[in-house]
Amino acid sequence: MSIGEQINSLRKRNSLSQDDFANMFHVSRQTISNWENGKSYPDLEMIIKISNYFKISVDELLKNDTKIVEKIDDEKRKKRKYFILLIVICVIGSALILILYNKYQESIAVNFSMKKHETYKSTEIKELSLNVANGYFSVPKNEKLDVQVHGVTDDGKLHLTIMNQDNNIYYRLDGQELNDLQTLYFEKGSYIIQIVADDFTEDIISIEYNIDISN
């Protein structure tokens, strides 16, 4: 007996018209007629609903109906393929999102460093002050950055200044030995770090500095 014949039998045994049966399962009367005449088949979800309502097993409903069994098996295979495809898409999508996120993090990262240890002779120093180094870094957004400074000279003083592109001073440190670590707020923009030495009296001076700025 086909699934359509089973439905027809169930309906008549329970004294239900096609309209009654259709209303019970929220489909049209024409759909019920097509099922009973073998023009179409209910899907697996509907078969389970009918099975539960009339307290009859799904196996009993599908008994000897090879067409509907094959149709359900085919639906299961398709759903399995779609499920696997969905998993693959999710995995690839997650990987792409992670890659893009990492690239974005790299694009907004601030990781500036400048360091040097050098000796200067009096013949190289023609002015009363010596421009030791200039460094440049950019801040892609308003944020707080860690500023770590170490600098030392064996003669005179060092002056370290961080200025923005409008020459507004954001940070300044002076002395023969510079050691500092603090978190400062920087606005989006370009900055220059300038190290100057002065007050030296010896013919040879040694200067060492190490500066790190990061978020």
Buried (B, 14 or more C-beta within 10 A) or exposed (E): EBBBBBBBEBBEEEEBEBEEBBBBBEBEBEBBBBBBEBEEBBEBEBBEBBBEEBEEEBEEBBEEBEEBBEBBEEEEEEEEEEEEEEEEEEEEEEEEEEEEEEEEEEEEEBEBEBEEEEEBEEEEBEEEBBEBBEBEBEBEEEEEBEBBBBBBBBBBBBBBBBBBEEEEEBBEBEBBEBEBEEEEEBEEBEBBBBBBBBEBEEEBBEBBBBBBBEB
